[in-house]
Amino acid sequence: MRDPKRHPDAAERAFLFRLAKDMGMTVSDLERRISTYEFAEWAAYYSALAKAEEAAHKKAEQKGRGRRR
């Protein structure tokens, strides 16, 4: 999946472990089974998902504050 000469940064490594866990496989299995392109696509998906969840959370907080006034 990745260039073995390149060492991933901490955020990339953490995401690698999360994706492997979510897919029910070891990090080694994941690295062998998916391409760099697919890894990047999964990273983009998880990033978009996190942003959407954060926006929904902020919207709910704002709605809750509006009721308290």
C-alpha positions as CSV (number, residue, x, y, z in Angstrom):
1,M,0.0,0.0,0.0
2,R,2.6,2.6,1.1
3,D,6.2,3.2,0.0
4,P,8.2,1.1,2.5
5,K,11.0,3.7,2.5
6,R,8.6,6.5,3.6
7,H,7.6,6.6,7.2
8,P,4.0,7.7,7.9
9,D,3.4,10.7,10.2
10,A,1.6,10.1,13.5
11,A,-1.9,11.1,12.1
12,E,-1.5,8.8,9.1
13,R,-0.4,5.9,11.3
14,A,-3.3,6.4,13.8
15,F,-5.7,6.4,10.9
16,L,-4.1,3.2,9.5
17,F,-4.8,1.5,12.8
18,R,-8.4,2.8,12.9
19,L,-9.2,1.7,9.4
20,A,-7.7,-1.7,10.0
21,K,-9.8,-2.1,13.2
22,D,-12.9,-0.9,11.4
23,M,-12.3,-3.4,8.6
24,G,-11.6,-6.3,11.0
25,M,-8.0,-6.9,9.9
26,T,-4.5,-6.3,11.1
27,V,-2.5,-3.3,9.9
28,S,-0.2,-5.7,8.0
29,D,-3.2,-7.2,6.2
30,L,-4.6,-3.8,5.4
31,E,-1.3,-2.6,4.0
32,R,-1.0,-5.6,1.8
33,R,-4.6,-5.6,0.6
34,I,-5.3,-1.9,-0.4
35,S,-3.6,0.5,-2.7
36,T,-2.3,3.9,-1.8
37,Y,-5.2,5.4,-3.8
38,E,-7.8,3.4,-1.9
39,F,-6.2,4.4,1.4
40,A,-6.4,8.0,0.4
41,E,-10.0,7.6,-0.6
42,W,-10.8,6.1,2.8
43,A,-9.0,8.9,4.6
44,A,-11.1,11.5,2.6
45,Y,-14.3,9.6,3.5
46,Y,-13.5,9.5,7.2
47,S,-12.5,13.2,7.1
48,A,-15.8,14.2,5.4
49,L,-17.7,12.0,7.9
50,A,-16.0,13.7,10.9
51,K,-16.7,17.1,9.5
52,A,-20.4,16.3,8.9
53,E,-20.7,14.9,12.5
54,E,-19.0,18.0,13.9
55,A,-21.4,20.3,12.0
56,A,-24.4,18.3,13.2
57,H,-23.1,18.5,16.8
58,K,-22.6,22.3,16.5
59,K,-26.1,22.7,15.1
60,A,-27.6,20.7,17.9
61,E,-25.7,22.8,20.5
62,Q,-26.9,26.0,18.9
63,K,-30.5,24.7,18.8
64,G,-30.2,23.8,22.5
65,R,-28.9,27.2,23.4
66,G,-31.8,28.8,21.6
67,R,-34.3,27.0,23.8
68,R,-32.7,28.0,27.0
69,R,-33.1,31.7,26.4
